[in-house]
Amino acid sequence: MRDSAEDERPRAYIVASPGITVTADEIREWVKKRVIRYKWITGGVVLIPEIPRNPVCHPPPTHAF
């Protein structure tokens, strides 16, 4: 059984602009400097090549990353 608190931890899905190199640690540090502690990305940072979209060009209602 999964822990419900684990399901509610903030997670970031990042698509870097072409030519930009970024790491998960850099993203976490950027967020720590700018937002209150309970909004820190404690659920992890996931770097993805593009945002998944359905045939109508909208993100799907539920992401299964």
Contacts in CASP RR format, 6 or more apart in sequence:
PFRMAT RR
TARGET T0000
AUTHOR 0000-0000-0000
METHOD contacts of the structure
MODEL  1
MRDSAEDERPRAYIVASPGITVTADEIREWVKKRVIRYKWITGGVVLIPE
IPRNPVCHPPPTHAF
9 42 0 8 1.000
9 43 0 8 1.000
9 44 0 8 1.000
10 39 0 8 1.000
10 40 0 8 1.000
10 41 0 8 1.000
10 42 0 8 1.000
10 43 0 8 1.000
11 41 0 8 1.000
11 43 0 8 1.000
11 44 0 8 1.000
11 45 0 8 1.000
11 46 0 8 1.000
12 27 0 8 1.000
12 31 0 8 1.000
12 41 0 8 1.000
12 44 0 8 1.000
12 45 0 8 1.000
12 46 0 8 1.000
13 46 0 8 1.000
13 48 0 8 1.000
13 51 0 8 1.000
13 63 0 8 1.000
13 65 0 8 1.000
14 22 0 8 1.000
14 27 0 8 1.000
14 45 0 8 1.000
14 46 0 8 1.000
14 47 0 8 1.000
14 48 0 8 1.000
15 47 0 8 1.000
15 48 0 8 1.000
15 49 0 8 1.000
15 50 0 8 1.000
15 51 0 8 1.000
16 22 0 8 1.000
16 47 0 8 1.000
22 47 0 8 1.000
24 44 0 8 1.000
24 45 0 8 1.000
24 47 0 8 1.000
27 41 0 8 1.000
27 45 0 8 1.000
28 40 0 8 1.000
28 41 0 8 1.000
28 44 0 8 1.000
28 45 0 8 1.000
31 39 0 8 1.000
31 40 0 8 1.000
31 41 0 8 1.000
32 40 0 8 1.000
46 65 0 8 1.000
48 65 0 8 1.000
51 59 0 8 1.000
52 59 0 8 1.000
52 60 0 8 1.000
52 63 0 8 1.000
53 59 0 8 1.000
53 60 0 8 1.000
54 60 0 8 1.000
END
